[in-house]
Every structure is written in structure tokens, then in C-alpha cells.
């Protein structure tokens, strides 16, 4: 049921984006000045830095949470390459941006996606049972994991 709802949502979002994209294509100006240019790009690079650092930490500690983080980092790298190339297209830095995208950002994104896929492939597949989601009590503390307070009995 949840899968079907997610699929309907994704399909509806795609359909709704068609007229919105057409509208933007016809109404946005070709040029636009913004006062937040530096903050935008520095913030984006800080987000990338945090993704790389978090990915390194999760990988070092062999956490499964590295999979979505590696995928998100790859997506951010692709976005960075896209915007760098398009925004520099009419400038003297055009070829620097293209080279960085082709030989830097996009290959790193591919490496991260391959790593995420390898991590997923190494995950054992099995059906989830009710026992997997049960709360187990620790006889020593009465709580579920040792950090939770004991349950009250009425």
C-alpha cells in the first residue's frame, strides 16, 4: 500500500512539473543579479564538505547509512557540475568548468554511486519478520536497550 502511494506521488510530481517547467522556460529572465551569490556557492560547498566528511566517518565505522549519503553526495556533485558549466558558459572560465566537471566532479560521482551499489549488493536479503521489529527488554535494566528507562508495570 505504501509503495503504491509513493509511486502515485512520484508520478503526480512528474506530471505537475511539466507545466511548471514550461512556465519557467517562458517567464524567467535570461540574466539575473543576486546579492546572495557568494553565500549560495559557499553554502553549497559546505554541504558537499559535510557529505564527504560524513561519508568518510560512516565508511570508517562501517555504517549502512553510508549508502544514501554516498548517493546524495553523488547527486550534489552532478548538480555542482551542471551549474558550474552552465553559469560559466559565457565566461572565460568555461573550459575550466567543463574540465572540472568531466575529469573531477562527474567521475567522483560515478565512483560514489558504484560504492553505494556495492554496499547494497553486500547487504543480505531476507524477509523482515515481526521478530525483527520487536522491542526486546534487557533483564539487567528492564529497558529495551540499556539506555531507555525501565517500563512501568501497573
VOPAGU-2260 file (C-alpha; in pm, 1 decimal, decimal comma):
REM VOPAGU-2260
SITE   aa  ch    i         X         Y         Z
SITE  UNK   A    0       0,0       0,0       0,0
SITE  UNK   A    1     276,9     246,0      93,5
SITE  UNK   A    2     472,7     153,0    -219,0
SITE  UNK   A    3     169,6     230,3    -435,1
SITE  UNK   A    4     118,6     566,6    -262,6
SITE  UNK   A    5     483,6     660,1    -316,0
SITE  UNK   A    6     462,5     561,3    -683,1
SITE  UNK   A    7     145,0     767,0    -731,2
SITE  UNK   A    8     309,6    1063,6    -559,8
SITE  UNK   A    9     621,6    1037,1    -777,9
SITE  UNK   A   10     413,3    1010,9   -1095,3
SITE  UNK   A   11     194,2    1305,9    -994,1
SITE  UNK   A   12     500,8    1515,4    -909,7
SITE  UNK   A   13     648,9    1440,7   -1252,9
SITE  UNK   A   14     323,4    1536,2   -1426,6
SITE  UNK   A   15     291,2    1858,2   -1222,7
SITE  UNK   A   16     648,2    1958,6   -1304,0
SITE  UNK   A   17     580,4    1962,4   -1678,9
SITE  UNK   A   18     362,8    2276,9   -1685,1
SITE  UNK   A   19     576,1    2441,1   -1415,5
SITE  UNK   A   20     892,6    2385,3   -1619,0
SITE  UNK   A   21     724,9    2521,1   -1934,3
SITE  UNK   A   22     606,8    2824,6   -1736,6
SITE  UNK   A   23     957,9    2891,2   -1604,3
SITE  UNK   A   24    1109,0    2849,9   -1950,0
SITE  UNK   A   25     884,4    3128,5   -2078,6
SITE  UNK   A   26     889,6    3367,7   -1782,3
SITE  UNK   A   27    1237,2    3362,3   -1626,3
SITE  UNK   A   28    1476,3    3632,7   -1744,5
SITE  UNK   A   29    1792,6    3537,6   -1934,0
SITE  UNK   A   30    2001,1    3736,1   -1684,9
SITE  UNK   A   31    1953,3    3791,4   -1313,1
SITE  UNK   A   32    2168,0    3958,9   -1048,8
SITE  UNK   A   33    2156,3    3831,7    -694,7
SITE  UNK   A   34    2303,4    3966,1    -374,7
SITE  UNK   A   35    2349,4    3620,4    -223,5
SITE  UNK   A   36    2583,9    3471,5    -483,9
SITE  UNK   A   37    2879,0    3408,1    -250,9
SITE  UNK   A   38    2660,3    3273,9      31,2
SITE  UNK   A   39    2484,3    3037,9    -208,6
SITE  UNK   A   40    2800,9    2882,1    -351,4
SITE  UNK   A   41    2993,6    2872,1     -24,6
SITE  UNK   A   42    2690,8    2713,4     143,8
SITE  UNK   A   43    2666,3    2454,8    -132,7
SITE  UNK   A   44    3034,4    2369,0     -97,8
SITE  UNK   A   45    2995,6    2345,2     282,5
SITE  UNK   A   46    2711,6    2097,0     223,7
SITE  UNK   A   47    2940,5    1896,2      -7,2
SITE  UNK   A   48    3219,0    1908,8     251,8
SITE  UNK   A   49    2979,0    1779,3     519,1
SITE  UNK   A   50    2863,3    1498,8     288,4
SITE  UNK   A   51    3221,1    1390,4     215,2
SITE  UNK   A   52    3319,6    1408,6     583,5
SITE  UNK   A   53    3007,8    1222,1     696,5
SITE  UNK   A   54    3060,9     960,9     425,6
SITE  UNK   A   55    3417,4     908,9     542,1
SITE  UNK   A   56    3305,6     873,8     904,8
SITE  UNK   A   57    3021,1     634,4     816,2
SITE  UNK   A   58    3251,9     430,0     595,9
SITE  UNK   A   59    3518,0     415,8     863,9
SITE  UNK   A   60    3259,8     284,2    1110,0
SITE  UNK   A   61    3102,9      53,1     850,6
SITE  UNK   A   62    2755,1     203,3     881,2
SITE  UNK   A   63    2480,8     123,9     633,4
SITE  UNK   A   64    2373,7     488,6     640,4
SITE  UNK   A   65    2667,1     548,8     404,9
SITE  UNK   A   66    2455,3     421,1     112,2
SITE  UNK   A   67    2203,0     708,5      94,7
SITE  UNK   A   68    2474,1     957,7     188,6
SITE  UNK   A   69    2700,2     841,9     -96,2
SITE  UNK   A   70    2404,1     870,8    -334,5
SITE  UNK   A   71    2318,5    1220,0    -209,6
SITE  UNK   A   72    2682,2    1329,5    -240,5
SITE  UNK   A   73    2691,5    1199,8    -598,2
SITE  UNK   A   74    2374,0    1394,3    -677,4
SITE  UNK   A   75    2522,4    1712,4    -528,0
SITE  UNK   A   76    2838,1    1666,6    -735,3
SITE  UNK   A   77    2629,7    1632,3   -1053,2
SITE  UNK   A   78    2435,8    1947,3    -961,2
SITE  UNK   A   79    2760,9    2129,9    -891,7
SITE  UNK   A   80    2899,5    2029,1   -1231,7
SITE  UNK   A   81    2576,1    2130,5   -1406,9
SITE  UNK   A   82    2560,3    2476,0   -1251,9
SITE  UNK   A   83    2933,6    2542,4   -1280,7
SITE  UNK   A   84    2933,5    2463,3   -1652,8
SITE  UNK   A   85    2611,6    2646,6   -1738,1
SITE  UNK   A   86    2682,2    2955,3   -1530,9
SITE  UNK   A   87    3037,0    2984,6   -1669,3
SITE  UNK   A   88    2940,6    2908,3   -2030,0
SITE  UNK   A   89    2967,9    3269,3   -2149,5
SITE  UNK   A   90    3274,3    3347,7   -1938,0
SITE  UNK   A   91    3646,4    3290,3   -1993,2
SITE  UNK   A   92    3627,6    3015,5   -1726,4
SITE  UNK   A   93    3404,0    2798,4   -1946,3
SITE  UNK   A   94    3666,5    2534,2   -2028,2
SITE  UNK   A   95    3794,3    2518,5   -1672,1
SITE  UNK   A   96    3440,2    2436,7   -1557,4
SITE  UNK   A   97    3393,6    2178,3   -1831,3
SITE  UNK   A   98    3725,5    2009,9   -1749,7
SITE  UNK   A   99    3649,7    2006,7   -1375,5
SITE  UNK   A  100    3308,7    1855,1   -1445,0
SITE  UNK   A  101    3433,2    1590,6   -1690,6
SITE  UNK   A  102    3751,8    1491,6   -1508,1
SITE  UNK   A  103    3662,2    1574,8   -1148,5
SITE  UNK   A  104    3304,5    1601,3   -1028,4
SITE  UNK   A  105    3131,3    1351,8   -1257,8
SITE  UNK   A  106    3389,3    1071,2   -1218,9
SITE  UNK   A  107    3381,6    1112,2    -840,3
SITE  UNK   A  108    3000,6    1095,1    -853,2
SITE  UNK   A  109    3023,1     769,6   -1050,8
SITE  UNK   A  110    3272,6     624,8    -800,1
SITE  UNK   A  111    3039,4     713,9    -511,4
SITE  UNK   A  112    2739,7     554,4    -685,1
SITE  UNK   A  113    2938,5     237,9    -759,9
SITE  UNK   A  114    3047,0     225,0    -394,4
SITE  UNK   A  115    2685,9     266,6    -279,0
SITE  UNK   A  116    2574,0     -11,7    -513,3
SITE  UNK   A  117    2849,2    -242,0    -385,7
SITE  UNK   A  118    2742,6    -174,9     -28,0
SITE  UNK   A  119    2382,3    -257,4    -120,0
SITE  UNK   A  120    2487,5    -572,6    -302,3
SITE  UNK   A  121    2672,4    -688,0       9,7
SITE  UNK   A  122    2362,5    -649,1     225,7
SITE  UNK   A  123    2198,0    -985,9     289,5
SITE  UNK   A  124    1842,8   -1005,1     159,4
SITE  UNK   A  125    1578,8   -1165,5     369,6
SITE  UNK   A  126    1219,2   -1106,1     462,2
SITE  UNK   A  127    1156,0    -887,9     764,9
SITE  UNK   A  128     964,4   -1068,0    1034,7
SITE  UNK   A  129     776,7    -931,0    1336,9
SITE  UNK   A  130    1065,9   -1056,8    1549,1
SITE  UNK   A  131    1297,1    -807,2    1371,0
SITE  UNK   A  132    1096,6    -512,0    1497,0
SITE  UNK   A  133    1008,3    -635,4    1844,6
SITE  UNK   A  134    1131,7    -439,2    2141,5
SITE  UNK   A  135    1348,8    -666,5    2349,4
SITE  UNK   A  136    1393,8    -595,6    2716,2
SITE  UNK   A  137    1727,5    -622,5    2884,5
SITE  UNK   A  138    1686,2    -826,9    3202,9
SITE  UNK   A  139    1952,7    -618,4    3375,6
SITE  UNK   A  140    1785,2    -279,4    3332,0
SITE  UNK   A  141    1429,5    -354,1    3237,4
SITE  UNK   A  142    1466,0    -111,2    2946,4
SITE  UNK   A  143    1482,1    -207,7    2582,6
SITE  UNK   A  144    1849,7    -136,8    2519,3
SITE  UNK   A  145    2015,5     -31,0    2839,9
SITE  UNK   A  146    1976,0     338,3    2761,7
SITE  UNK   A  147    1597,8     351,3    2786,0
SITE  UNK   A  148    1428,2     376,7    3125,1
SITE  UNK   A  149    1260,3      63,6    3259,9
SITE  UNK   A  150     896,6      10,8    3171,7
SITE  UNK   A  151     647,7      80,3    3443,6
SITE  UNK   A  152     427,3    -205,4    3540,6
SITE  UNK   A  153      79,7    -114,7    3657,0
